[in-house]
Amino acid sequence: MTRIAYLDYVKPALLFTLLTLAALLRAAPAPAAGTETLTVAGGCFWCVESDFESVPGVIEAVSGFTGGSAANPNYDQVSKGGTGHYEAVQITFDPARVSRETLLNMFFRSVDPTDAGGQFCDRGDSYRTAIFVSDAGEKALAQQSKANAQAALGQTVVTPILNESTFYPAEAYHQDYYKGKKLVITRFGPKRQANAYKAYRKACGRDARVQQLWGSDAPFVGS
């Protein structure tokens, strides 16, 4: 069979296959509702990412920066201050499996929302807590969650609810730091990233303070 004759034979068969596939796709059930995102700042983004990636219904959590004026900031710039950015985490979730309200309540109970100067051993503006919202509905849910947290604690909750702005993912080495296998040098000596993360989290006093504040309501203590 010549090349031309072969193509003449294949084209009608291919067209039939494509038409059949299109019909099957039209008949398929509608896809599940789309995913949503929630962006929060809770101090060290390694810890927030680690916490929320353990929640059923959360698809991924990405460490990054938001809330400031500097475009495409890097970790060193944000850490030194002056950019206005928070260390933040953008959480992508399936609302059919876990609600925004549930995630907001978990967030408040995983941080110290009474601390306006940072979180735990990490001090400075970039380590403050915040919730970022994109519309009136998200703002109302965040405000209600904040009010609930304040009532539960009996203390003033200082976590602001801010309008969503551009989210900049942090450098690749920050992503999934809590489960990394690379050897790093720390003040505790050479450690695998996952072990260095655990040592940092304990030394920073994050879980101890959260448990002191929230007791059995703290969802991630021991993560």
C-alpha positions in Angstrom: 0.0 0.0 0.0 1.5 3.4 -0.9 1.8 6.2 1.7 -1.0 8.2 0.0 -3.3 5.2 -0.2 -2.6 4.4 3.5 -3.5 8.0 4.5 -6.7 7.9 2.5 -7.6 4.7 4.5 -6.6 6.0 7.9 -8.4 9.4 7.7 -12.0 8.1 7.7 -11.2 5.6 10.4 -9.6 8.3 12.5 -12.5 10.6 12.0 -15.0 7.9 13.1 -12.9 7.2 16.2 -12.8 10.9 17.2 -16.5 11.3 16.7 -17.2 8.2 18.8 -14.9 9.5 21.6 -16.7 12.9 21.5 -20.1 11.2 21.9 -18.8 9.2 24.8 -17.4 12.3 26.5 -20.7 14.1 26.1 -22.5 11.2 27.8 -20.0 11.0 30.7 -21.1 12.3 34.1 -20.3 15.9 34.9 -17.0 16.3 36.7 -17.0 17.0 40.4 -17.2 20.5 41.7 -13.9 22.4 41.2 -11.3 23.0 43.8 -11.0 26.1 46.0 -8.1 27.8 47.6 -7.5 29.3 51.0 -4.4 31.5 51.7 -3.3 31.9 55.3 -0.2 33.2 57.2 0.7 31.3 60.3 4.4 31.9 61.0 6.8 29.4 59.5 5.3 28.3 56.3 7.0 24.9 56.5 4.9 24.2 59.6 1.6 25.5 58.1 2.2 23.5 54.9 3.0 20.3 56.9 -0.1 20.7 59.1 -2.6 21.3 56.3 -1.3 18.7 53.9 -2.3 16.1 56.5 -6.0 17.1 56.3 -8.3 14.8 54.3 -9.7 16.8 51.4 -6.7 19.1 51.1 -5.0 18.5 47.7 -1.9 20.5 48.2 -0.4 23.3 50.3 2.2 25.6 48.7 4.6 27.8 50.7 5.1 31.3 49.5 4.7 35.0 50.1 1.8 37.5 49.8 0.3 40.7 51.2 3.2 43.0 50.3 4.3 45.4 47.6 7.4 43.8 46.2 7.0 41.7 43.0 8.6 38.3 42.8 10.2 38.4 46.3 12.6 35.8 47.5 13.0 34.3 51.0 16.0 36.5 51.9 14.2 39.7 51.0 11.0 38.8 52.9 13.0 37.6 56.0 15.0 40.9 56.1 11.7 42.9 56.2 10.5 45.9 54.2 8.6 44.0 51.5 5.3 44.0 53.4 4.9 40.3 52.6 3.9 37.5 55.0 5.2 34.0 54.9 2.0 32.3 53.7 0.6 29.1 52.5 -1.9 28.6 49.7 -4.1 25.6 50.4 -5.9 23.9 47.6 -8.9 21.8 48.7 -11.9 19.9 47.6 -15.0 21.6 49.1 -16.9 18.4 48.7 -14.6 16.7 51.3 -13.6 19.6 53.6 -15.2 23.0 54.0 -13.6 26.4 54.1 -15.2 26.9 57.5 -13.5 23.7 58.8 -10.1 24.8 57.5 -10.4 28.3 59.0 -11.3 26.8 62.4 -8.3 24.5 62.2 -6.1 27.4 61.2 -6.9 29.5 64.2 -6.4 26.5 66.5 -3.0 25.8 64.9 -1.4 29.2 65.7 -1.3 31.8 68.5 -3.7 34.4 67.1 -3.2 36.6 70.1 0.4 37.4 69.1 0.8 40.5 66.9 4.6 40.3 66.7 5.2 37.0 64.9 4.7 33.4 65.9 6.5 31.4 68.6 10.3 31.8 68.1 10.0 33.6 64.8 9.6 37.3 65.3 8.9 40.1 62.8 6.3 41.2 60.4 6.7 38.4 57.9 5.8 35.9 60.6 2.5 37.4 61.7 -0.7 35.6 61.2 -3.3 36.6 58.6 -6.2 35.3 56.5 -6.5 36.4 52.9 -10.0 36.6 51.2 -11.2 37.2 47.7 -14.9 38.2 48.2 -17.6 39.1 50.7 -18.6 35.5 51.3 -15.0 34.4 52.2 -14.7 37.5 54.4 -17.8 36.7 56.3 -16.7 33.1 56.9 -13.3 34.3 58.1 -14.9 36.9 60.4 -17.2 34.3 62.0 -14.3 31.9 62.5 -12.2 34.7 64.1 -15.1 35.6 66.4 -15.5 31.9 67.4 -11.8 31.7 68.2 -11.9 34.8 70.3 -14.9 33.6 72.2 -13.2 30.2 72.8 -10.0 31.7 74.0 -11.5 34.6 76.0 -8.7 36.7 74.6 -8.4 39.3 71.8 -7.6 37.7 68.5 -5.3 40.0 66.5 -5.2 38.0 63.2 -6.2 40.4 60.4 -8.5 39.5 57.5 -7.0 41.0 54.4 -7.9 41.3 50.8 -6.3 38.6 48.6 -3.3 39.8 46.6 -0.7 38.1 44.3 0.6 34.9 45.9 4.3 34.2 45.1 5.4 30.6 45.6 8.6 30.3 47.6 11.8 28.8 46.2 11.6 25.1 45.4 13.7 24.0 48.4 11.0 25.3 50.8 8.3 23.2 49.3 7.6 20.0 51.3 10.6 20.8 53.4 9.1 18.8 56.3 9.5 15.5 54.3 12.8 16.3 52.5 15.7 13.8 52.5 18.5 16.2 51.6 21.2 16.6 54.2 21.4 20.1 55.7 23.6 21.7 58.3 21.7 23.0 61.4 22.5 24.2 64.8 21.7 20.7 65.9 24.3 19.3 63.6 23.9 17.7 60.1 20.4 16.3 59.6 18.1 15.2 56.9 15.6 17.9 56.1 12.7 16.0 57.7 14.6 15.6 60.9 15.8 19.2 60.8 12.2 20.3 60.5 11.1 18.3 63.5 14.0 19.6 65.6 13.2 23.2 64.5 9.5 22.9 65.3 10.2 21.5 68.8 12.9 24.1 69.6 10.7 26.9 68.4 8.0 25.9 70.9 5.2 25.9 68.3 3.3 22.8 69.5 3.9 23.6 73.2 2.3 27.1 72.9 -0.5 25.9 70.7 -1.4 23.2 73.2 -1.2 25.7 76.0 -3.7 27.9 74.2 -6.0 25.4 72.7 -5.6 22.1 74.7 -7.4 19.2 73.1 -8.9 21.5 70.4 -5.4 21.9 68.8 -5.7 19.8 65.6 -2.0 19.4 64.7 -0.1 19.1 67.9 2.5 16.3 67.5 2.5 16.6 63.7 
